[in-house]
């Protein structure tokens, strides 16, 4: 597992039927369930709530219902970092968050 250096909130048992549910989130990255494996260093554009974020895959772990994909956010504007802190706080209180992949650029 990658050390993110920021507070991370994790839900160990999210609804496995919801493939877009976040498993964990911090202001520097997140993890979610995805139906297929994504290779390390794959660049993504993801959407969490109203924000689209550039991210890079840092790990993919097989699970019974697909893959746990860990991503690190890249070049996050300060204003969005503030919102991410609020998302972490909401998530810590049990509010589910979802992550949708908008774009995928395979690593070379």
Phi, psi and omega in degrees: 000144182274134176279120185270338180078003178232156178302132181236134177252131184234136171256118185282333185230060176292166179299109184296341179285340182266099186291343181263001183292135174288140174267324174205163179206146169219179179286349180254350181181183183203170174222145182210165177272136179225144184291340180227159181290139172245135183285150174305146179074004173293129179271136181231157162244120182243157177241124173235119188054234184268002185255136169259134186230140171282139181212162176228139180288129178250341173197159173219122180240131178295142177223166179301324184259014179142227181230142170271118182252123176257132180233152173248129178288149181232140174051051182277121178300151183305316181299324179286325176302320178298315178295322179299322176299320177294321178298317178300317180297315178300314182299322180294340179264008175094005178284119181291144175235154184231150182232125179244132176279121180268318179220150176224128177241107184299143178290155181260000000 
